[in-house]
Amino acid sequence: MQWNLWKIHYIQLGANIASIDEQTLPFTNGDHLFRSASIGYGIDTAIGPVQLLYAYAGKELSEFYLNIGYWF
């Protein structure tokens, strides 16, 4: 999801979930699920959007991402 704060500034929120078990239903036991979430800030510039994202996927898996310019 992305929300515009001002004309060129925006905030992003994201979430993912994935199953690594052969049986997908029911989700009663969460041991086989991977979960992640992210939050970010972006601004539109002359060279394209500049984004800084923080992603969290557990105690040992958290990273920052810096994206500069358009994807092509």
C-alpha positions in Angstrom: 0.0 0.0 0.0 1.2 3.5 -0.7 -0.1 6.8 0.6 0.9 10.2 -0.6 1.7 12.6 2.2 2.4 15.6 0.1 2.7 16.3 -3.6 6.0 14.3 -4.0 6.4 12.4 -0.7 4.8 9.1 0.1 4.9 6.2 2.7 4.7 2.5 1.8 3.6 -0.5 3.8 3.9 -4.1 2.7 3.3 -7.6 4.1 4.0 -11.1 2.8 3.2 -14.6 3.9 4.4 -17.9 2.4 3.9 -21.5 3.2 6.7 -24.1 2.9 4.5 -27.1 3.7 2.9 -29.4 1.1 -0.4 -29.1 2.8 -1.6 -25.5 2.4 -4.9 -25.7 4.5 -5.6 -25.3 7.3 -3.3 -22.7 8.7 -3.7 -23.9 12.2 0.0 -24.5 12.9 2.1 -21.5 12.0 5.5 -23.3 12.1 5.6 -23.8 8.3 4.8 -20.1 7.5 7.2 -17.4 6.6 6.1 -13.8 7.4 7.6 -10.5 6.5 6.7 -6.8 6.6 8.1 -3.6 5.3 7.8 0.1 5.8 9.3 2.8 3.6 9.5 6.4 2.6 9.8 7.8 -0.9 10.2 11.0 -2.7 9.9 11.8 -6.5 13.0 13.6 -7.8 14.4 14.7 -11.1 16.2 11.3 -11.5 13.1 9.3 -10.6 11.7 8.0 -7.3 14.1 7.6 -4.4 12.9 5.1 -1.8 14.3 3.9 1.5 12.7 0.7 2.8 13.1 -1.3 6.0 12.1 -5.0 5.7 11.6 -7.3 8.7 11.3 -11.1 8.4 12.1 -12.4 11.9 14.7 -11.7 14.6 17.7 -12.6 12.3 16.3 -11.2 9.0 16.0 -7.5 8.7 17.4 -5.2 6.0 17.4 -1.7 4.6 16.9 -1.1 0.9 17.7 2.0 -1.1 16.1 2.3 -4.6 17.1 5.2 -6.8 15.5 5.9 -10.2 13.0 4.1 -12.4 13.0 0.3 -12.9 13.4 -0.7 -16.6 
